[in-house]
Amino acid sequence: MQVVTTAGHGGHGKSALVRALTGKEPGEAGAWTALPSGRRVAFVDVPGGERSVPAMLAGAASAPAALLAVAADEGWMPQTGEHLDALGALGVRFGVLAVTKADAADSRLALRQVRERLAGTALRGVEAVAVSTATGAGVDELAAALDRLAGRLPVPDPAAPVRLWVDHAFTAGRQTVVTGTLAAGTVAVGGELLLMPAGDRVRVRTIGCAGEPCDTVGGVSRVVLTLRDAGRVDAGMALVTPGAWTHTTSVDVRTRFGEASGRLARQLTLHLGSAAVPVRLRPLGPDTARLTLNTRLALHLGDTGVLRDPARRSIAGVSVLDVRPPTLVRRGAGAARARELASWPDRPDGTIVLKRHGVLRRSELSLMGCAPPPDAVALNGEWVADPAHWSSLFERLAAETSRHAAGSPHAPGIPLETVRLRLGLPARQLVTALVRPPLRVDAGRVYGPGPAPGPEPRPAAPAAIAAAPPPPWTRAVELLRADLADAPFAPPSAERLGELGLTGELLAAAERAGAVLRIPGDEEGGEADIVLAPGADREALRVLDGLPQPFTPAQAADALGTGRRVAVALLRHLDRLGLTERRRTNGDEPRQDGENQLNDDR
């Protein structure tokens, strides 16, 4: 089956065309028919009134082709233009033009006018048929044209992940019936799907397609699904394959149609599938922007949608470039991000994505709709890395081990967790995968070139060239790091610091050497200083980057696995560095009770 959406001004005969072609009244599930070749086609009949664009966008979003109707006696009308703009923004490239009411006026004048309007659009050159549903003239020719169109439409992948946008739904007792256009993939009776945006699991009880029950159905099809115990389901929700989509509230996009991003309103509505989601827009480059959504959507790279400004009745098409965009925390980061995105295609592939992230799980690429590139560095079956990034990480690790050995000749190895934090790797196992000769791992530490550490005593060096003794805090810092290995944001108590001997001048010397991170406590509140491993603040920033922005200290504490006192101290420290921004609420100056967010202006 293929699915075609109608488009055109109200009163120009869209519904009459569907009735003439199918013998059925257009309804929520659509009307369908068999074409001369035996191919089946279903029609999504959208409204054509003055306020019809949102409903038109919802109905047309998943349809690969359009049947554009223009009446011979009226010609081009305002809503015809709005619907054409919507089709262009959605990226619809296939269609048939029906000049309707051919019995009421000479169709050639309207056809000439429409051809002029379609010039320069994706629908230029579409096949045109003059039709009169009153007399039946041209209906067979229109069916033949639609048959030829259906033969040219792309065949969707039956194994693709499912995302069925719900355009109608009603609940009776414990049963919920939903309708929508299945664009790709396969739905089966008994199959489990996620209902977005909540992400609740639901099970398919029955499937209807073209008025018949079936056990499985593949895209492209108009389908009616019955769900059991699904709760409230509304139009605009989506049923998706579990573990196959990125659920996100922040995306970077390219504007493909309409005004430059900088001239768009900052508060818009994103139409994607049947969803209409309020968004906040931040321009990046001339044709790129960041969208912050007020609800989660299940997305892949390359997804297309429409930004609409209801006040100005203007629209712009968008392509999703990144479903996991980086937080812009440094000055000039927005401009740098715009330069990066400028070279990306409308549908980034695994090569581009892996180059940006450096290292990812295979499953993370799949959630974005990408496959690992052929030249990716395979790491223990779960992870893959960009070759250039992986090579750069090895060079940095070699330099780190050499620098550490020179500064600490009596403790030349670097703990694996320290290496992970310094290199920004998401898992400690990746450090082990990175190490290769002449580097080596021994007893949880990474060593540079040289003999492996052992218990055998070494010959004493002559007094004239004897190595300098290690700093007096070396052993205490090693024990501190061991304490923090499994809980990097759970600082030792003052009593534990005393047991380690890491107090007073010894602690100050370790801090000056960069061996520890000390964050001053609240003197007025009598709070002790917080002592952590070096780099803990940057690791905290990475963790906080994954939180919805803005966030509260309590949310930060939960994410970091620590107490509120430590979370507040870290937030104050990051604020002093200019990496976070504090939003105070209700005059909360004495305490850190306001909301926080990572600073987009630095």
Buried (B, 14 or more C-beta within 10 A) or exposed (E): BBBBBBBBBEBBBBBBBBBBBBEBEBEBBBBBBBBEEEBBBBBBBBBBEEEBBBBBBBBBBBBBBBBBBBBBBBBBBEBBEBBBBBBBBBBBBBBBBBBBBBBEBEBEEBBEBBBEBBEEBBBEEBBBBBBBBBEEEBBBBBBBBBBBBBEEBEEBEEEBBBBBBBBBBEBEEEBBBBBBBBBBBBBBBEBEBBBBBEEEEBEBBBBBBBEEEBEEBBBBBBBBBBBEEBEEBEBBBBBBBEEBBBBBBBBBBBBBBBBBBEEBBEEBBBBBBBBBBEBEBBBBBEBBBBBBBEBBBBBBBBBBBBBBBEEEEBBBBBBBBBBBBBBBBBEEBBEBBBEBBEEBEBBBBBBBBBBBBBBBBBEBBBBBBBEBBEEBBEBEEEBBBBEEBBEEBBEBBBEBBBEBBEBBEEBBBBBBBBBBBBBBBBBBBBBBBBBEEEBBBEEBBBBBEEEEEEEEEEEEEEEEEEEEEEBEBBBBBBBBBEBBBEEBBBBBEEEBBEEBBBBEEBBEBBBEBEBBBBBEBBEEEEEEBBBBBBBBBBBBBEBBEEBEBBBBBEBBBBBBBBEBBBBBBBBBBBBEBEBBBBEEEEEEEEEBBBBBBBBBEB
